Amino acid sequence: QVQFVESGGGLVQPGGSLKLSCAVSGSTFILDAFGWYRQAPGKQREWVATLWNSGITDAANSAKGRFAVSRDNAKNTVYLQMNDLKPEDTAVYYCNYAASLNSGYWGRGTQVTVSS
């Protein structure tokens, strides 16, 4: 069974950067596309960005120009580089397969808090 283990979150000041990692196991990693999602307190989980196997990245309007997804096939790891962070980016961040917002399976996620 696939497992997603997210890491790299923390407390950062507005305007700062963080790079999240997601270690994926139990997947045909190199054949799969992955995305990042987040859930803020009191809100539903939302899609953040996806890196397709074509190399094309799609991102939510809130993430465009600030967030970038990458992957290391040798390490079965997906990354989310987040720049110019804003307080509204505060959330628990998760990775999952692409187009999986309604998935019933999620890892524990990693908390990102943007605050001065």
Secondary structure, 3 states (H helix, E strand, C coil): CCEEEEECCEEECCCCCEEEEEEEECCCHHHCCEEEEEECCCCCCEEEEEECCCCCEEECCCCCCCEEEEEECCCCEEEEEECCCCHHHCEEEEEEECCCCCCCCCCCCEEEEECC
